[in-house]
Amino acid sequence: MKLTLLNQAWLRYNQNNPGSRINGRNEPRTLDAAIRRFRIQFYGQLTDRVFIYSQIGINNFGYLSERKQFFFLHDAVGEYAVAKSKLSLGTGLGAWNGLSRFTASATGSIMGLDLPLVAETTNDVSDQFGRKLSVYAKGKLGKLDYRVAISKPLIVPPNAPAVGVAAFSSLAPRAQYQGYLQWQFLDSESNLTPYAAGTYLGKKRVLNLGAGFIVQPRAMWYRPGPLGGAATGPDTVQVAMKQWAVDAYYDAPIGAADKGQALNAYAAFYHLDYGPNYIRNTAPLSPTNGVAPGTSTINNGGNGWPAYGTGNVLYGQLGYKLPDNLLGSTTFMPYVSLEHARYQRLNDPMNYYDVGVNWLLLGHTSKLTVAYQNRPIFTPDGSGKYNRTSDRGAVVAQYQVSFN
């Protein structure tokens, strides 16, 4: 049996999106403190073949949140090893998802401030914070690490299909099929849980190439017709959600063996097909709760930006761990990450970047991260699409305590 704890606390200064309000008052900027994540994990290797895993916690608890929030269930899976490391079958609520390495991230070892949010393509739309009710198979065949799953998506709240713009259908959902394969050229990584490490801080030598997919028939719907115009027919069109990705991950010590330096690099290409003109914002821990009447951006208030949509995405991150004992017994790891997307609904590229530095007080167990995040603002062009017109930024400090 094993138990782990994780707490990530934020202090943030945010340039709010145009028109942002808090309880009806205009707020162009905010300074706030919050809990980004708190998690408790339970592991149980009950026999040499029977394993149970569960995780509870909260996300995004800030000054605007409902008070006395209850923990919610992230994971609850049981699995049986049919052929030890080669094949395990499991079921329950979990993150054995397809698509890419960081579609299921180990939050305690994220290289920078946050994980690649674009990798969680159905987060809280048809799943529970990225976790799905699934039957899955996983294992290792030599250097090949694989996972495949059939999931039952959570039902989407009732909505009316729009003209020329796809949305998740609120009809009874079809099964979702997904998988992710990776070839592990150097050290083998653990697949005890679905969550992939962000960085090992030079403790392993890892080079992986991966590819994955998510497909769900009739996941999306819309009414035929031109964007921003009238419907050309009475029928609602249902289409599949089809996504695939390829990625590469490298994390290894570099330089003199006794110095403790390390390099982390990750690159991914995503092809996301949600149907025509689909677009969706994300706004982690948004510091505002409204927008002024007449505000015309696609971003809405606070720190939102269009992170998901039908189109193609390039994501990359790079980090360098400096030598050990650089400042007393501590050291630093600067990093940069970038999401570059060309979405059908946007006339201009969507570029979101994050640059910062980790102060590794005790590895991932105790670390302070300070970062600057920059996001684009998009306004309508009159045709139903959007142009990039400005940018907003945020400075975030996060202190993490992680107990394993």
Phi, psi and chi 1 to 4 in degrees:
 res  aa     phi    psi   chi1   chi2   chi3   chi4
   1 MET       -  145.5  -56.4  -67.1  -69.0      -
   2 LYS  -147.7  145.7 -179.1 -179.4  178.1 -179.2
   3 LEU  -131.8  138.8  176.9  145.6      -      -
   4 THR  -129.0  157.0   74.5      -      -      -
   5 LEU  -131.6  146.4  -62.8  172.7      -      -
   6 LEU  -144.2  133.2  169.3   72.2      -      -
   7 ASN  -135.4  129.6 -170.2   62.8      -      -
   8 GLN  -125.6  112.2  -65.4  173.5  -22.8      -
   9 ALA  -109.1  137.5      -      -      -      -
  10 TRP  -111.6  145.7  -85.1   16.3      -      -
  11 LEU  -126.6  126.8  179.6   65.2      -      -
  12 ARG  -141.6  140.8  172.6  180.0   56.1 -179.5
  13 TYR  -113.2  122.1  171.1   79.5      -      -
  14 ASN  -123.9  129.4 -172.1   65.3      -      -
  15 GLN   -80.9  108.7  -68.2  178.1  -51.5      -
  16 ASN   -72.4  154.1  -65.7  -33.0      -      -
  17 ASN   -63.4  156.3  -66.4  -18.5      -      -
  18 PRO   -54.2  134.9  -26.3   34.5      -      -
  19 GLY    82.7    5.5      -      -      -      -
  20 SER   -64.1  140.6  -65.5      -      -      -
  21 ARG  -135.7  154.6  -72.9 -175.0  163.3 -172.5
  22 ILE  -125.1  115.5  -60.4  173.5      -      -
  23 ASN    50.0   42.4  -72.9   -7.8      -      -
  24 GLY    88.1   -2.7      -      -      -      -
  25 ARG  -108.8  138.8  -64.5  178.3   66.1   90.1
  26 ASN   -65.2  134.1  -66.6  -24.4      -      -
  27 GLU  -136.2   96.4  -67.9  -72.1  -14.0      -
  28 PRO   -71.3  -19.3   24.6  -32.9      -      -
  29 ARG  -153.2  155.0   61.0 -167.8   63.4   84.5
  30 THR  -141.0  152.7   53.8      -      -      -
  31 LEU  -122.9  122.4  177.7   65.3      -      -
  32 ASP  -144.1  165.7   67.7  -33.5      -      -
  33 ALA  -125.3  147.7      -      -      -      -
  34 ALA  -162.4  168.2      -      -      -      -
  35 ILE  -103.7  112.8  -58.8  -62.6      -      -
  36 ARG   -73.5  -45.1  179.3   70.2  170.2   97.9
  37 ARG  -149.8  143.1  -61.4  178.2 -177.4   89.6
  38 PHE  -137.9  127.6  179.9   82.3      -      -
  39 ARG  -136.7  147.5  -54.6  -78.2  175.5   79.3
  40 ILE  -127.5  124.0  -57.4  174.0      -      -
  41 GLN  -111.7  143.0  -63.7  179.6   99.2      -
  42 PHE  -124.9  128.5  -59.9   93.3      -      -
  43 TYR  -116.3  144.5  -58.7   73.3      -      -
  44 GLY  -144.9  107.1      -      -      -      -
  45 GLN   -91.1   89.1 -169.2   67.7   55.1      -
  46 LEU   -74.7  -38.3  -55.3 -178.2      -      -
  47 THR  -138.2 -175.6   75.1      -      -      -
  48 ASP   -69.7   -9.8   60.7  -16.9      -      -
  49 ARG  -121.6  -15.6  -66.9 -178.0 -177.8  -91.5
  50 VAL  -107.7  126.3  179.5      -      -      -
  51 PHE  -133.6  139.5  177.0   69.6      -      -
  52 ILE  -129.2  141.2 -172.9  169.7      -      -
  53 TYR  -141.1  136.2  171.7   73.1      -      -
  54 SER  -144.2  151.9 -178.6      -      -      -
  55 GLN  -144.5  133.5 -178.1  175.3 -161.1      -
  56 ILE  -128.2  162.7   60.5  174.1      -      -
  57 GLY   164.0 -170.4      -      -      -      -
  58 ILE  -131.1  159.9   59.3  172.0      -      -
  59 ASN  -132.3  144.6  -63.1  -77.7      -      -
  60 ASN    59.1   56.3  -57.6  -30.4      -      -
  61 PHE   -98.4  111.0 -177.7   79.3      -      -
  62 GLY  -129.4 -171.0      -      -      -      -
  63 TYR   -70.0  -15.0   76.3  101.9      -      -
  64 LEU   -95.1   -3.1  -66.0  172.3      -      -
  65 SER   -74.9  157.7  -59.0      -      -      -
  66 GLU   -63.0  134.6 -178.9 -178.4  -11.5      -
  67 ARG   -75.0  157.6  -57.6 -178.0 -170.8 -171.7
  68 LYS    53.1   47.7  -59.9 -175.9  178.0   68.9
  69 GLN   -64.1  142.0  -78.2 -165.7   14.8      -
  70 PHE   -86.6  148.7  -71.4  103.4      -      -
  71 PHE   -61.8  147.5  -72.5  175.2      -      -
  72 PHE  -120.7  161.8   70.0   88.2      -      -
  73 LEU   -79.7  119.5 -171.1   64.1      -      -
  74 HIS   -89.5  -54.1  -73.8   66.3      -      -
  75 ASP  -132.0  145.2  -59.4   80.6      -      -
  76 ALA  -158.1   91.3      -      -      -      -
  77 VAL  -129.6  150.5  -62.5      -      -      -
  78 GLY  -126.9  144.0      -      -      -      -
  79 GLU  -144.0  157.7   66.4 -178.5   44.1      -
  80 TYR  -126.5  127.8 -178.0   78.9      -      -
  81 ALA   -81.8  104.0      -      -      -      -
  82 VAL   -72.0  -42.4  178.0      -      -      -
  83 ALA  -135.8   56.1      -      -      -      -
  84 LYS    45.5 -123.3  -65.8  -61.0  176.6   71.2
  85 SER   -71.8  -15.2   63.7      -      -      -
  86 LYS   -80.8  -35.6  -66.2 -178.6  174.6   60.9
  87 LEU  -153.0  120.5  172.5   63.3      -      -
  88 SER  -125.5  139.4  -67.3      -      -      -
  89 LEU  -112.5  137.3  -59.3  177.6      -      -
  90 GLY  -146.8  168.6      -      -      -      -
  91 THR  -155.8  159.2 -173.3      -      -      -
  92 GLY   135.0 -157.7      -      -      -      -
  93 LEU   -98.8  115.7  177.3   68.5      -      -
  94 GLY  -161.6 -177.3      -      -      -      -
  95 ALA  -113.7   31.3      -      -      -      -
  96 TRP   -77.1   66.1  -71.9  102.2      -      -
  97 ASN   -95.5  164.8  -56.6  -33.1      -      -
  98 GLY   -90.5 -161.4      -      -      -      -
  99 LEU    88.8  -67.6 -163.1   58.4      -      -
 100 SER  -155.0  171.8   71.7      -      -      -
 101 ARG   -57.0  -48.0  174.5 -175.1 -177.9   88.8
 102 PHE   -95.9   17.4  -69.9  130.3      -      -
 103 THR   -67.2  -22.6  -56.7      -      -      -
 104 ALA  -131.7  101.3      -      -      -      -
 105 SER  -102.1  143.2  -64.5      -      -      -
 106 ALA   -79.6  102.9      -      -      -      -
 107 THR   -65.8  -23.6   52.5      -      -      -
 108 GLY   -75.5  -12.3      -      -      -      -
 109 SER  -125.5   22.5   61.5      -      -      -
 110 ILE   -55.4  136.4  -63.9  171.0      -      -
 111 MET   -66.5  -42.5 -174.8 -163.5   65.6      -
 112 GLY  -112.3 -141.4      -      -      -      -
 113 LEU   -77.5  -36.8 -173.8   69.2      -      -
 114 ASP  -146.8  165.9 -140.9  -26.1      -      -
 115 LEU   -83.1  167.8   50.6   90.7      -      -
 116 PRO   -69.9   96.8  -14.6   28.3      -      -
 117 LEU   -61.7  -28.8  -62.8  177.2      -      -
 118 VAL   -62.8  -22.2   68.1      -      -      -
 119 ALA   -69.5  -20.9      -      -      -      -
 120 GLU   -97.1   77.7  -61.0  178.9  -16.5      -
 121 THR   -74.1  -16.7   56.7      -      -      -
 122 THR  -120.3   19.8   60.0      -      -      -
 123 ASN   -53.7  116.8 -167.5  -33.6      -      -
 124 ASP    62.2   13.1  -96.3   -8.8      -      -
 125 VAL   -95.8  -56.4  178.5      -      -      -
 126 SER  -125.1   20.0   60.3      -      -      -
 127 ASP  -144.3 -177.9   56.0   40.3      -      -
 128 GLN  -108.9   93.7  177.8  147.5  -66.5      -
 129 PHE    49.3   47.4 -140.8   77.3      -      -
 130 GLY    88.2   -9.0      -      -      -      -
 131 ARG   -95.8  144.0  -77.1   75.1  174.8 -179.9
 132 LYS  -131.7  151.2  -56.4  174.2 -176.8 -178.7
 133 LEU   -77.9  110.2  -66.0  166.1      -      -
 134 SER  -140.1  159.6  -56.0      -      -      -
 135 VAL  -113.2  128.6  175.2      -      -      -
 136 TYR  -136.7  160.2   63.6   87.2      -      -
 137 ALA  -129.6  141.2      -      -      -      -
 138 LYS  -145.3  163.2   67.1  164.1 -170.2 -178.4
 139 GLY   166.0 -177.9      -      -      -      -
 140 LYS  -129.7  130.1  -69.1  179.6 -179.9  -68.4
 141 LEU  -120.3   91.0  -58.6  173.4      -      -
 142 GLY    65.4 -123.4      -      -      -      -
 143 LYS   -82.6   -8.9  -67.0  -72.9 -172.5  178.1
 144 LEU   -88.7  121.9  178.4   66.8      -      -
 145 ASP  -106.8  128.3 -179.6  -75.2      -      -
 146 TYR  -135.1  155.7   72.2   90.5      -      -
 147 ARG  -150.0  136.7   63.8 -177.9   66.4 -177.6
 148 VAL  -136.8  149.2  -68.5      -      -      -
 149 ALA  -152.0  150.6      -      -      -      -
 150 ILE  -116.7  123.6  -58.2  175.5      -      -
 151 SER  -121.5  150.1  -54.7      -      -      -
 152 LYS  -102.9  106.5 -178.2   65.6  172.5 -180.0
 153 PRO   -62.9  148.8  -20.0   32.5      -      -
 154 LEU   -71.4  145.7  -55.4 -177.4      -      -
 155 ILE   -69.6  144.6 -161.7  162.3      -      -
 156 VAL   -92.5  141.2  173.6      -      -      -
 157 PRO   -55.2  148.5  -25.7   34.4      -      -
 158 PRO   -54.2  133.9  -25.9   34.8      -      -
 159 ASN  -150.7  154.0   65.9   86.6      -      -
 160 ALA   -95.4  132.4      -      -      -      -
 161 PRO   -62.9  137.8   20.4  -30.3      -      -
 162 ALA   -95.7  162.7      -      -      -      -
 163 VAL   -79.1  120.4  176.6      -      -      -
 164 GLY    72.0    5.1      -      -      -      -
 165 VAL  -131.5  117.1  178.9      -      -      -
 166 ALA   -75.2  149.7      -      -      -      -
 167 ALA  -144.7  163.8      -      -      -      -
 168 PHE   -66.3  129.9  -81.7   81.9      -      -
 169 SER   -69.8  140.8  169.5      -      -      -
 170 SER   -95.6    8.9   57.7      -      -      -
 171 LEU   -74.8  170.4  -60.9  178.1      -      -
 172 ALA   -55.9  124.3      -      -      -      -
 173 PRO   -74.8  142.5   27.2  -34.0      -      -
 174 ARG   -78.4  165.6  -60.9  -65.3 -168.5  -90.6
 175 ALA   -64.0  150.3      -      -      -      -
 176 GLN  -111.3  133.2 -172.5  178.1  101.1      -
 177 TYR  -112.7  134.6  -54.4   92.6      -      -
 178 GLN  -153.3  157.5   53.9 -167.7  -38.6      -
 179 GLY  -165.7  160.4      -      -      -      -
 180 TYR  -149.8  127.3  178.6   65.4      -      -
 181 LEU  -119.1  139.7  -49.9  175.3      -      -
 182 GLN  -141.6  141.1   58.1  178.6  -29.7      -
 183 TRP   -99.1  119.1 -168.5  -93.0      -      -
 184 GLN   -98.7   98.0  -59.0 -178.5  -20.2      -
 185 PHE   -69.8  -37.2  -70.8   90.8      -      -
 186 LEU  -109.4 -120.7  -58.2  177.2      -      -
 187 ASP   -65.1  145.6  -69.6   -9.4      -      -
 188 SER   -83.2  137.7  177.7      -      -      -
 189 GLU   -98.5  151.8  -64.6 -173.6  -88.4      -
 190 SER   -68.9  140.9  171.4      -      -      -
 191 ASN  -120.8   31.7   66.0   -9.9      -      -
 192 LEU   -60.8  -43.8 -177.3   64.8      -      -
 193 THR  -117.5  169.4   74.5      -      -      -
 194 PRO   -77.2   -6.2   26.6  -35.4      -      -
 195 TYR   -88.7  126.0  -59.3  107.5      -      -
 196 ALA   -90.0  137.8      -      -      -      -
 197 ALA   -66.8  142.5      -      -      -      -
 198 GLY   -76.0  -51.1      -      -      -      -
 199 THR  -152.3  145.2  174.7      -      -      -
 200 TYR   -95.0    2.4  -66.8   99.8      -      -
 201 LEU    55.9   36.3  -58.1  177.2      -      -
 202 GLY    84.0    5.8      -      -      -      -
 203 LYS   -82.3  -15.7  -55.3  -59.5 -176.8 -175.0
 204 LYS  -134.8  167.9  -69.3  176.8   75.9   73.5
 205 ARG  -122.5  103.5 -171.3  178.4  -61.9  -87.0
 206 VAL  -124.5  132.7  178.0      -      -      -
 207 LEU  -139.8  113.4  173.9   61.4      -      -
 208 ASN  -126.5  143.7  -62.9  -12.9      -      -
 209 LEU  -118.6  133.0  -65.4  179.9      -      -
 210 GLY  -136.4  163.8      -      -      -      -
 211 ALA  -152.7  144.2      -      -      -      -
 212 GLY  -155.8  175.5      -      -      -      -
 213 PHE  -154.8  158.8   67.1   93.1      -      -
 214 ILE  -140.8  128.0  -59.4  176.1      -      -
 215 VAL  -134.8  133.3  175.8      -      -      -
 216 GLN  -139.0  112.1 -177.6 -175.0  -26.1      -
 217 PRO   -61.9  142.5  -19.4   31.7      -      -
 218 ARG    53.5   32.6  -60.4 -172.0 -177.4 -176.8
 219 ALA   -74.9  -29.7      -      -      -      -
 220 MET  -117.4  157.5  -42.9  -60.0  -65.5      -
 221 TRP  -146.8  158.6   65.9    1.2      -      -
 222 TYR  -165.2  166.6   66.6   95.2      -      -
 223 ARG  -100.7  135.5  -64.7 -173.6   66.7 -167.4
 224 PRO   -67.6  143.4   24.0  -32.4      -      -
 225 GLY   151.8  166.9      -      -      -      -
 226 PRO   -71.1  149.5   26.3  -34.5      -      -
 227 LEU   -58.9  124.4 -175.1   63.5      -      -
 228 GLY    79.5    3.7      -      -      -      -
 229 GLY  -112.3 -164.3      -      -      -      -
 230 ALA   -89.0  153.5      -      -      -      -
 231 ALA   -64.5  141.5      -      -      -      -
 232 THR   -95.5    0.1   56.8      -      -      -
 233 GLY  -165.2  162.1      -      -      -      -
 234 PRO   -81.4  -16.3   30.9  -34.6      -      -
 235 ASP   -83.4  146.0  -64.5  -28.5      -      -
 236 THR   -90.3  133.3  -64.5      -      -      -
 237 VAL   -97.2  130.4  178.0      -      -      -
 238 GLN  -109.5  133.0  -70.9 -173.9  -87.3      -
 239 VAL  -133.1  161.4  -64.8      -      -      -
 240 ALA   -78.6  151.7      -      -      -      -
 241 MET   -91.1  122.7 -179.5 -175.5   72.2      -
 242 LYS  -130.4  122.0  -64.1  174.1  -71.4 -174.8
 243 GLN  -138.2  140.8  -56.4  173.6  -10.9      -
 244 TRP  -145.0  159.8   58.9  -93.9      -      -
 245 ALA  -152.7  154.5      -      -      -      -
 246 VAL  -130.0  146.3  -68.4      -      -      -
 247 ASP  -151.5  164.9   59.8    7.4      -      -
 248 ALA  -139.4  137.8      -      -      -      -
 249 TYR  -132.6  133.8  174.7   80.2      -      -
 250 TYR  -136.4  130.4  178.7   75.6      -      -
 251 ASP  -151.1  117.1 -170.0   87.5      -      -
 252 ALA  -163.1  156.2      -      -      -      -
 253 PRO   -69.5  149.7   23.6  -32.2      -      -
 254 ILE  -135.5  162.1   58.7  173.0      -      -
 255 GLY    75.4 -159.3      -      -      -      -
 256 ALA   -63.3  137.8      -      -      -      -
 257 ALA   -62.2  -28.8      -      -      -      -
 258 ASP   -90.1    1.8   60.1  -18.5      -      -
 259 LYS   -91.6  -27.7  -64.8  -64.7 -174.6 -179.4
 260 GLY    82.3   14.9      -      -      -      -
 261 GLN   -74.2  153.9  -62.8  157.9  -79.6      -
 262 ALA  -153.3  154.4      -      -      -      -
 263 LEU  -122.6  136.5 -177.8   67.6      -      -
 264 ASN  -125.9  130.1  175.9  -80.2      -      -
 265 ALA  -143.5  141.6      -      -      -      -
 266 TYR  -146.8  138.5  177.8   72.9      -      -
 267 ALA  -141.0  141.0      -      -      -      -
 268 ALA  -145.0  145.9      -      -      -      -
 269 PHE  -119.2  128.2  173.5   81.4      -      -
 270 TYR  -118.2  132.6  -62.5   88.1      -      -
 271 HIS  -109.8  113.6  174.9   72.9      -      -
 272 LEU  -114.6  118.9  -52.6  178.4      -      -
 273 ASP  -120.9  100.3 -175.5   -5.4      -      -
 274 TYR  -101.7    8.4  -65.5   93.7      -      -
 275 GLY    97.8  172.7      -      -      -      -
 276 PRO   -61.0  129.7   19.2  -30.7      -      -
 277 ASN    61.9   19.2  -65.5  -57.7      -      -
 278 TYR   -65.8  138.6  179.6   87.2      -      -
 279 ILE  -149.8  144.2 -161.6   79.4      -      -
 280 ARG  -148.2  137.1 -175.3  170.1   90.4 -108.4
 281 ASN   -83.8  160.4  -79.4  -16.4      -      -
 282 THR  -131.7  150.9 -170.1      -      -      -
 283 ALA  -151.9   77.5      -      -      -      -
 284 PRO   -60.4  123.8  -19.7   31.5      -      -
 285 LEU    54.0   49.3  -98.9  171.0      -      -
 286 SER   -55.7  129.1 -178.7      -      -      -
 287 PRO   -86.1    4.8   32.0  -34.4      -      -
 288 THR  -129.1  166.1   67.4      -      -      -
 289 ASN  -131.5   22.3   58.9    6.7      -      -
 290 GLY  -174.0  170.8      -      -      -      -
 291 VAL  -133.1  151.2  -67.0      -      -      -
 292 ALA   -67.9  145.6      -      -      -      -
 293 PRO   -56.4  138.8  -23.3   33.0      -      -
 294 GLY    88.4   -5.2      -      -      -      -
 295 THR   -64.4  129.8  -58.5      -      -      -
 296 SER  -113.6    8.2   57.7      -      -      -
 297 THR   -75.3  158.6   71.9      -      -      -
 298 ILE   -79.9  -15.9 -162.2  174.2      -      -
 299 ASN   -72.9  -22.1  -60.5   63.6      -      -
 300 ASN    61.6 -159.3  -66.5  -39.0      -      -
 301 GLY   -87.2  179.6      -      -      -      -
 302 GLY    67.2 -122.7      -      -      -      -
 303 ASN  -117.3   26.0   62.6  -23.5      -      -
 304 GLY   -73.8  149.7      -      -      -      -
 305 TRP  -152.7  155.2   80.7   92.9      -      -
 306 PRO   -77.2   91.2   26.6  -32.6      -      -
 307 ALA   -87.1  -23.2      -      -      -      -
 308 TYR  -125.1  146.4  -49.4   94.0      -      -
 309 GLY  -179.9  171.7      -      -      -      -
 310 THR   -74.9  120.2  -68.7      -      -      -
 311 GLY   155.7 -157.8      -      -      -      -
 312 ASN  -120.6  146.2  -63.1  -40.4      -      -
 313 VAL  -133.6  136.6 -178.0      -      -      -
 314 LEU  -112.2  129.1  -77.1  171.2      -      -
 315 TYR  -127.7  138.9  175.4   87.3      -      -
 316 GLY  -147.3  151.6      -      -      -      -
 317 GLN  -145.3  150.0   67.7  179.8   33.2      -
 318 LEU  -145.8  131.5 -179.0   67.6      -      -
 319 GLY  -140.7  151.5      -      -      -      -
 320 TYR  -133.8  117.6  172.0   60.9      -      -
 321 LYS   -85.4  122.2  178.4  178.6  173.0  -72.3
 322 LEU   -74.0  168.7  -61.8  173.1      -      -
 323 PRO   -57.7  149.9  -25.3   33.8      -      -
 324 ASP   -61.4  156.2  -70.3  -22.0      -      -
 325 ASN    57.5   37.5  -54.4  -42.7      -      -
 326 LEU   -73.9  -35.5 -162.3   63.6      -      -
 327 LEU  -131.2   94.4 -177.0   62.0      -      -
 328 GLY    64.5 -127.2      -      -      -      -
 329 SER   -95.1    9.9   61.3      -      -      -
 330 THR  -110.6  168.9   71.4      -      -      -
 331 THR  -151.7 -174.7 -169.2      -      -      -
 332 PHE  -131.1  155.4  -60.0   90.4      -      -
 333 MET  -139.5   95.8 -174.7  174.0 -171.1      -
 334 PRO   -73.8  155.8   24.5  -30.4      -      -
 335 TYR  -154.8  165.4   74.0   91.0      -      -
 336 VAL  -146.1  144.5   62.1      -      -      -
 337 SER  -139.6  151.7   67.0      -      -      -
 338 LEU  -145.6  133.8  170.3   68.4      -      -
 339 GLU  -111.6  120.3  177.8 -169.9  -14.7      -
 340 HIS  -117.7  116.9  171.1   78.6      -      -
 341 ALA  -127.5  142.3      -      -      -      -
 342 ARG  -116.7  100.1  -65.1  -55.4  -56.7 -103.9
 343 TYR  -101.3  144.8  -68.7  140.3      -      -
 344 GLN   -58.9  -33.7 -173.1  179.3   19.7      -
 345 ARG   -81.0  -14.3 -168.8   76.0 -179.0  -85.1
 346 LEU  -109.0  133.4  -53.1  178.1      -      -
 347 ASN   -75.2  -23.6  -67.0  -40.2      -      -
 348 ASP  -118.6  159.1  -59.4  -53.9      -      -
 349 PRO   -61.6  148.3  -20.6   31.7      -      -
 350 MET  -101.4  108.9 -163.2  -64.7  -62.6      -
 351 ASN  -114.3  122.4  -66.6  -44.8      -      -
 352 TYR  -126.5  125.1  176.7   91.7      -      -
 353 TYR  -131.5  158.1   67.9   84.5      -      -
 354 ASP  -140.5  122.4  177.1  -14.1      -      -
 355 VAL  -130.6  134.3   57.8      -      -      -
 356 GLY  -167.0 -169.7      -      -      -      -
 357 VAL  -143.8  137.0   60.3      -      -      -
 358 ASN   -95.7  130.6  -62.5  -65.8      -      -
 359 TRP   -99.7  105.3 -175.7   10.5      -      -
 360 LEU   -86.0   91.4  -57.7  171.3      -      -
 361 LEU   -71.2  -38.2  -57.6  167.3      -      -
 362 LEU  -154.2   65.3 -173.4   61.2      -      -
 363 GLY    58.6 -139.8      -      -      -      -
 364 HIS   -78.9  -13.0  -69.5  -56.3      -      -
 365 THR   -64.8  -40.3  -61.4      -      -      -
 366 SER  -143.1  111.0  174.0      -      -      -
 367 LYS  -148.2  148.3   69.9  177.7 -179.8 -179.5
 368 LEU  -115.1  126.3  176.5   67.5      -      -
 369 THR  -117.6  130.4  -55.4      -      -      -
 370 VAL  -121.3  129.3  178.9      -      -      -
 371 ALA  -144.3  154.4      -      -      -      -
 372 TYR  -112.0  129.7  173.1   74.4      -      -
 373 GLN  -115.9  138.3  -59.7  172.4  -32.7      -
 374 ASN  -126.0  131.5 -176.8  -86.7      -      -
 375 ARG  -130.5  150.0   62.7 -171.4 -176.9  -82.4
 376 PRO   -88.8  152.8   31.8  -33.1      -      -
 377 ILE  -110.7  130.4  -55.5  -62.9      -      -
 378 PHE  -117.6  135.0  -73.2   86.4      -      -
 379 THR  -123.3  154.2   56.1      -      -      -
 380 PRO   -68.2  147.3   20.6  -30.7      -      -
 381 ASP  -101.0    1.9   68.8   -8.1      -      -
 382 GLY    95.8  -10.1      -      -      -      -
 383 SER  -108.2    1.7   71.8      -      -      -
 384 GLY   100.9   -6.3      -      -      -      -
 385 LYS  -105.8 -177.7  -66.3 -167.6  173.9 -175.6
 386 TYR  -136.6  145.4  -66.3   83.1      -      -
 387 ASN  -109.8  146.4  -64.7  -36.4      -      -
 388 ARG   -77.2  125.3  179.2  175.9 -179.9  170.3
 389 THR  -121.3  -20.2   53.4      -      -      -
 390 SER  -166.0 -174.6   62.1      -      -      -
 391 ASP  -136.3  159.0  -64.3   86.1      -      -
 392 ARG  -135.5  157.6  -67.3  -68.0 -171.3  -86.1
 393 GLY  -135.4  170.5      -      -      -      -
 394 ALA  -148.3  144.0      -      -      -      -
 395 VAL  -111.7  123.7  177.2      -      -      -
 396 VAL  -126.7  133.8 -175.0      -      -      -
 397 ALA  -114.7  129.2      -      -      -      -
 398 GLN  -125.6  130.4  172.7 -177.7  -83.3      -
 399 TYR  -109.2  126.7  178.2   58.0      -      -
 400 GLN  -114.4  134.3  170.7  177.0  -57.8      -
 401 VAL  -121.1  124.9  177.4      -      -      -
 402 SER  -131.8  123.4  177.8      -      -      -
 403 PHE  -113.7  120.2  168.9   71.4      -      -
 404 ASN  -119.1      -  -75.2  -58.8      -      -
